[in-house]
Amino acid sequence: MNALQEIFDLAQQWLFEKAAEPLMFAIGLGHLLEDGYAATGWLLVGLLQIAVMLAVIAPLQRWRPVEAVTDHTAIRTDIVYTLVHRLGLFRLALFFTVEPLFDELFGRLRASGVGAFHLDHVWPGVTDIPWVAFLVYLVVFDFVDYWIHRGQHGLRWWWSLHALHHSQRQMTMWSDNRNHLLDDLLRDSVLVLVAQAIGVAPGQFVALVAVTQLSESLQHANLRLSFGRFGERLWVSPRFHRLHHSIGLGHEARGRGTLGGHNFGVLLPWWDMLLRTANFEHRFDPTGIRDQVEQGRDYGRGFWSQQWLGLKRLAGKG
């Protein structure tokens, strides 16, 4: 892990010095070099993720697709979402809007004597080993993510935003970031608060996000793949997650129109198994939302129309 970190640091330094730093001075942001260096790290992570998606997941989709690709326009819109998030544009927007509020909040808490818990110090000599700490953080974040996901499906106002993610009827590796921006803001805010509360180091947080996002890209792929009887219960597979997107199954409970569903786990299916929301049926159903199919409800085709319709649903007018 240390060797990988050193390679990444060298690449980040090179990219910052050759591209980000000159650009920041040119547009008058030379006073934000430290933040620009951190942003360069997120950019590099995104570029690496997209490279892995194109080199590994894309060939897998061509090898064993669940369905034929027919809606190229919808996929192109998903690619826009992926580029906005993976290349750091969404985080850049947060930096100039909500991040100052978080900095103020955490500053006040520290000034009041409220510090982080530092989960990696719970078992000295064990949890402070970098790779062990990473695994502990991964489990904790995934548990939090499970409950966030339950909230996105269980709270009607939150579902009005999250429904955009489920409206994709042509799922591919690009579909993970197809979210309403307000939905992403809410989820990211919770995860940032948790990271601060348990003392996650910035480098560890970047690695956690990178692993999670890359795994989610695989889960959303147009790929007929199961991890087998035991593997399905260790890590979320494309088959397991596709059931979560299946029409009338992944977003409903106890009949039509009732919010709920199955397979909310983001990385680990353990929480679904423990809380009885897991569905391990070996099937690959069409994806989408029931009212979209049966009633022709419009969730939008392009990026901005999807964002606007999400706000209308939130206001009860869409």
C-alpha positions, 0 to 999 in steps of 0.5 A: 500500500505504501508503494502504491501511495508513493507512485500516486503521490509522484503522479499527483505532483507531476500533474499538479506542476505541469497542468494545475498550478500554471492554470491556477496562476493564469486565472488568478487562483494562486492563493488556493494552491493547497486546495488545487493540489488536493483537487489534482488528486481527485482528478487523477483518481477519476482518470485512473477509474475511467481508464480501468472502466474502458480497459476492463469493464467495457470489454466485459460488457461486450463479452457477456451483455445482459441486453442489446444496447439500443438507447445510445442517447441515454448512455451518452447522458450517463457519460456526462454524469460520470465525467462531471463526478469522476473528473472532480467538477462536482467536487469543485462546485462543492468547494465554492459552495458548501465546503466553507460551511463544513470548515466553519462547523468543524472549526467551531467543534474543534475550538469547543474541544470536540475532536474526532474519535479516531477509529484507527486507534481503537486497537493499537498495533492492529487498527493503526496498520494502514491496510487494516484501518482501510478495511475497518473504514470501508466496513463502517462507510458501507454500513452508513451507505446502506442506511443512506440508501434505505433512506433514499428509497424509504423517504418519499421526498428523498425518493423523488430525487433518487428516482432519477438514478433508477429511471435508466432503462439501459444500464451500463458501467456509466450509470452509477453517477446518474444522480440528481445533484441534490441527492449527491450533495445529501449523500456526500454531506453525510459521508463527510460528517462520518469521515470527520467523526471517526478521524479518516485521513484525507488519503484514506478517504480518497482511496475509500471513494475510489474503491467504492466508485469503481466497484459501483461502475462494475455493479451497474455494468450491462454484464451477465455476471454472478459471483457464485453461491459464496461470492455473492454473499461477500461482495455486491455483484452486477447480478445482485445490484441489477435486481435492485434496479429491476422494475417493480422489485428493487424500488418497491415493497409490499405491493405497487406504490409502496416505497422499499425494495431489495439489495441496498448494499453498496459494496457488501451484501452483509447488511441486506442479509442481516436486515432481511432485504437481500434477494439472491434470485438468479435473474436479470430483469429489465430495469427502470421504474414501474410508473415510468413503464406503465404510466409513461412518467417522464424522468427526462432525457438530457442532464438538465431536464433530468435535474429540473424534473427532479426538483419538480418531483421534490416540490410535488409538481412533477 
